[in-house]
Amino acid sequence: MTLLDLPLTPLHEVDLTEVPRLQSPAPRRRIEGRVSLSTAVVHPLTAEEAAAGEAEWLGFLTAQAPHSDYLLLSLTCAFRPPANGDPFADAAVGVLLESPGEPADRQPIAWSVSPKKRSHPVERATTVGLTARLAIVESTLEVTPGQGREEVFVVGMGERDSDPEWRVKATSRHPLIGDETFTLIVKAAAGAPVQARLTVAATVKHRRFGLIPYRAELPAALRTIDLRRRPATRPEDPAPASRTGDV
């Protein structure tokens, strides 16, 4: 397994605006101070990192290097408790991957997403584990003994597609509060430009108005991520560390 240490990037507060509906009042409701989004972390994976110590997979990735690149994209979305008692019912974070100007057969896809399925909140992740074949290591679904059915807190979907997304839902055991880290491995055509466009949405359970859908107003710097742009670093900044070991 390969372990990658990721930098802890700052969180930026974003506003939520009510999604227009026929019965919505004018002006639309607006919520501030409830959601923050981190600056995304982008890490191009070398064949050695991606192979996770498996010689056969390393040979395959090395042979594929002239045709395909693999890049890690990670970001955190923070959900804060309400001041007025109106909780989040659910939320969604979506990513649209694209290579502008490239043909359909050279468009990027999500090779692996994390988390895939989890029943509890976790602390903000700063380390990502990769197994052979670029599967992201993650905690498994935990179900309380005797529980009648699964209460899934977060679900990730969209592997092998260009539009992966995560859906987070408040459960009877866990309110939708805290920091959630979302990570994916992107497979892209070698050398092609790669962009990720983000969307964040949430549903708030208002005591007076019921369930109201909202959409985050993301500034351009957070909404569109250039996966080919290398972050600026100061000379004294250490390079991101990576560690490789056997499972």
Protein Blocks (a to p, Z undefined) as FASTA:
>chain_A
ZZddddddddddddddddddfklccdddddehkaccdddddddddfklmnnopaklmmmm
mmmmmmpccddddddddddddfkopacfbdcdddddddehiafklcccdfbdcdfbdcbd
cdddfbdcddehhiacdddddddehiabdcdfbdcehehiabdcddddddfklccedjdd
ddddddddehiacddddddddddddfklopadddddddfklmpccfkbccdddfklccdd
dddddZZ
